[in-house]
Amino acid sequence: MKLLEALRAALGAEHVLTDAAAMAPSLSDWRGRYHGAAQAVVRPANTAEVAAVVRIARESATPIVPLGGNTGLVGGGTADGSGRALVLSTQRLRRVRAVDAANDTLTVEAGLTLHEVQQAALAAGRLFPLSLAAEGSATIGGNLAANAGGTQVLRYGNARDLCLGLEVVLASGEVWDGLRALRKDNTGYDLKHLFIGSEGTLGVITAAVLKLHPLPAARLTAWAALPELPAASALLARARGLCGASLTAFEVMSAPCLAHVAEVMPQVRLPLPLTAPWFALLEISDPESEAHGVARLEAVLAAALEAAEVSDAVVAQSLAEAAGLWQVREAIPEAHARSGGNVKHDISLPVSAIPEFVASTNARLEARFEWIAPSVFGHLGDGNLHYNMGTRAGVPVATAFAHEAEIRRLVHEAVAARGGSISAEHGIGQLKRAELALYKSPVELALMRSIKQALDPQGLMNPGKLLP
Ligand SMILES: Cc1cc2nc3c(=O)[nH]c(=O)nc-3n(C[C@H](O)[C@H](O)[C@H](O)COP(=O)(O)OP(=O)(O)OC[C@H]3O[C@@H](n4cnc5c(N)ncnc54)[C@H](O)[C@@H]3O)c2cc1C
């Protein structure tokens, strides 16, 4: 039977999209930087149907590109231009399979959005702490495939740390049922970790057992103006010392990022005037009470003001005010997207190395390109910066993209020289595939290729992604 006929028989014709307009949203990435082509976009409804798609595709050696919410930032979910691939959308895998509040676990299918997973946890009186600006569209399967980070990594870890078990359709078309809800299981290689962060190159994640946490009694959020970037590291250390595990987020933003938000999205209200060069957003999740949390946060800020680490600060007085502070932070990528984007780097470094890295790399870039405008923000508590390069007012953003390769090389060399990573949370996809060859050792690359060869010998799972 021909490929499309077999797929229609397995899924129903309405779930095998071949019409150009119907396929279009699944063939370009969120940033609009990658455009691909496909024989069809298929929408299986359950694990058995995913397995059927993979088996049918294998017969004609047809490549498969798994796709969740399509919010990835590295082109990992966009097919190549050959038109040979099948895009396998997970968006109909939508069941909550089990809630075990006593075990603090939730078993969900891959196509639920992160927001829906958070809501399912909340309905069980628990917290699923993974959180990122794209959570209304990003799927939990995509979060795991990309090992997403987000704003709560400081306290709860990234997607990998929040997953106990997986179900995966392998490239062979077999189903691996690894849906174990155990916190201790030393029975050999921990296979789930191969698939988490593999960006769809080893198999299709169809379901996961997720770790839940107690809901905090209160969440307190503050916004602080900082006289310089090293003050952010000092404030982070102070907040950690005084709050311990209650410190759930610590974000930094440079003033130019926030000025850009104010310009492009004037409806977003900035909490403090942009008279300082850097700002921090701190969040405390207090297990006792709101009053206890406020007292702790105020103690941190008072000591920081005294030590001149902070020049001004506000503590959100209500949930709405707290949401308003997060909205400012989360508006930064949206504001850049609206004005044509910028050259993005998603790097991590030891926290201690960050102030020197930013000062010296900004200086080198500004010496090389007089038009460059650094826009730096990120999850300082995790040592993760979105170190992005745009252009000064009046210079088209295209100028930055025309020099993308040189900018990227300069930044990544500086990161590598300090023992950092060129992809802290967004992954490799198509965007950084060539770069990976430069910054992984031959031994590490050979190990990665052996794993790919063992699990996907025909190279059908998301070809052209991740591995150089
Ligand atoms: C505004 C905005 C803010 C963001 N903030 C963050 C952030 O703070 N932290 C962060 O880490 N990321 C962030 N991202 C990136 C993105 O949201 C995450 O990478 C997210 O985890 C991707 O989920 P998705 O369902 O959209 O995956 P997709 O974009 O659909 O796919 C991403 C990759 O995973 C693969 N994939 C998807 N589903 C599966 C599956 N079920 N099985 C196997 N492979 C699969 C795809 O082939 C692709 O390689 C942000 C993105 C946007 C647009």
The ligand as an SDF file (V2000), in Angstrom:
LIG
                    3D

 53 58  0  0  0  0  0  0  0  0999 V2000
    8.1310   33.0630   24.1050 C   0  0  0  0  0  0  0  0  0  0  0  0
    8.9380   31.8150   24.3410 C   0  0  0  0  0  0  0  0  0  0  0  0
    9.5720   31.6310   25.5620 C   0  0  0  0  0  0  0  0  0  0  0  0
   10.3150   30.4740   25.8000 C   0  0  0  0  0  0  0  0  0  0  0  0
   10.9320   30.3350   27.0090 N   0  0  0  0  0  0  0  0  0  0  0  0
   11.6330   29.2160   27.2490 C   0  0  0  0  0  0  0  0  0  0  0  0
   12.2750   29.0460   28.5100 C   0  0  0  0  0  0  0  0  0  0  0  0
   12.2120   29.8980   29.3950 O   0  0  0  0  0  0  0  0  0  0  0  0
   12.9580   27.8990   28.7060 N   0  0  0  0  0  0  0  0  0  0  0  0
   13.0670   26.9290   27.7360 C   0  0  0  0  0  0  0  0  0  0  0  0
   13.7090   25.9120   27.9760 O   0  0  0  0  0  0  0  0  0  0  0  0
   12.4850   27.0750   26.5410 N   0  0  0  0  0  0  0  0  0  0  0  0
   11.7740   28.1810   26.2730 C   0  0  0  0  0  0  0  0  0  0  0  0
   11.1900   28.3470   25.0510 N   0  0  0  0  0  0  0  0  0  0  0  0
   11.3670   27.3210   24.0140 C   0  0  0  0  0  0  0  0  0  0  0  0
   10.2050   26.3170   23.9080 C   0  0  0  0  0  0  0  0  0  0  0  0
    9.0190   26.7970   24.4440 O   0  0  0  0  0  0  0  0  0  0  0  0
   10.5730   25.0220   24.5540 C   0  0  0  0  0  0  0  0  0  0  0  0
   11.6660   24.4570   23.8730 O   0  0  0  0  0  0  0  0  0  0  0  0
    9.4440   23.9840   24.6100 C   0  0  0  0  0  0  0  0  0  0  0  0
    9.9020   23.0010   25.5120 O   0  0  0  0  0  0  0  0  0  0  0  0
    9.1100   23.3220   23.2880 C   0  0  0  0  0  0  0  0  0  0  0  0
    7.8640   22.6240   23.3930 O   0  0  0  0  0  0  0  0  0  0  0  0
    6.9680   22.4090   22.0910 P   0  0  0  0  0  0  0  0  0  0  0  0
    5.8700   21.4710   22.4250 O   0  0  0  0  0  0  0  0  0  0  0  0
    6.5890   23.6910   21.4990 O   0  0  0  0  0  0  0  0  0  0  0  0
    8.0270   21.6450   21.1500 O   0  0  0  0  0  0  0  0  0  0  0  0
    8.2380   21.8290   19.5940 P   0  0  0  0  0  0  0  0  0  0  0  0
    8.7150   23.1970   19.2700 O   0  0  0  0  0  0  0  0  0  0  0  0
    7.0650   21.3160   18.8740 O   0  0  0  0  0  0  0  0  0  0  0  0
    9.4540   20.8020   19.3910 O   0  0  0  0  0  0  0  0  0  0  0  0
   10.7040   21.0340   20.0000 C   0  0  0  0  0  0  0  0  0  0  0  0
   11.6280   19.8420   19.7110 C   0  0  0  0  0  0  0  0  0  0  0  0
   11.1480   18.6820   20.3750 O   0  0  0  0  0  0  0  0  0  0  0  0
   10.7810   17.6540   19.4380 C   0  0  0  0  0  0  0  0  0  0  0  0
    9.5340   17.0890   19.9620 N   0  0  0  0  0  0  0  0  0  0  0  0
    8.3690   17.7360   20.2390 C   0  0  0  0  0  0  0  0  0  0  0  0
    7.4910   16.8820   20.7910 N   0  0  0  0  0  0  0  0  0  0  0  0
    8.0980   15.6720   20.8620 C   0  0  0  0  0  0  0  0  0  0  0  0
    7.7170   14.3870   21.3430 C   0  0  0  0  0  0  0  0  0  0  0  0
    6.5180   14.1720   21.8840 N   0  0  0  0  0  0  0  0  0  0  0  0
    8.6120   13.3660   21.2550 N   0  0  0  0  0  0  0  0  0  0  0  0
    9.8360   13.5600   20.7180 C   0  0  0  0  0  0  0  0  0  0  0  0
   10.2520   14.7400   20.2510 N   0  0  0  0  0  0  0  0  0  0  0  0
    9.4020   15.8000   20.3270 C   0  0  0  0  0  0  0  0  0  0  0  0
   10.6740   18.3470   18.0950 C   0  0  0  0  0  0  0  0  0  0  0  0
   11.0070   17.4660   17.0370 O   0  0  0  0  0  0  0  0  0  0  0  0
   11.7000   19.4620   18.2360 C   0  0  0  0  0  0  0  0  0  0  0  0
   12.9930   18.9870   17.9720 O   0  0  0  0  0  0  0  0  0  0  0  0
   10.4420   29.4960   24.7860 C   0  0  0  0  0  0  0  0  0  0  0  0
    9.7950   29.6680   23.5610 C   0  0  0  0  0  0  0  0  0  0  0  0
    9.0530   30.8170   23.3260 C   0  0  0  0  0  0  0  0  0  0  0  0
    8.3610   30.9580   22.0050 C   0  0  0  0  0  0  0  0  0  0  0  0
  1  2  1  0
  2  3  1  0
  2 52  2  0
  3  4  2  0
  4  5  1  0
  4 50  1  0
  5  6  2  0
  6  7  1  0
  6 13  1  0
  7  8  2  0
  7  9  1  0
  9 10  1  0
 10 11  2  0
 10 12  1  0
 12 13  2  0
 13 14  1  0
 14 15  1  0
 14 50  1  0
 15 16  1  0
 16 17  1  0
 16 18  1  0
 18 19  1  0
 18 20  1  0
 20 21  1  0
 20 22  1  0
 22 23  1  0
 23 24  1  0
 24 25  2  0
 24 26  1  0
 24 27  1  0
 27 28  1  0
 28 29  2  0
 28 30  1  0
 28 31  1  0
 31 32  1  0
 32 33  1  0
 33 34  1  0
 33 48  1  0
 34 35  1  0
 35 36  1  0
 35 46  1  0
 36 37  1  0
 36 45  1  0
 37 38  2  0
 38 39  1  0
 39 40  1  0
 39 45  2  0
 40 41  1  0
 40 42  2  0
 42 43  1  0
 43 44  2  0
 44 45  1  0
 46 47  1  0
 46 48  1  0
 48 49  1  0
 50 51  2  0
 51 52  1  0
 52 53  1  0
M  END
$$$$
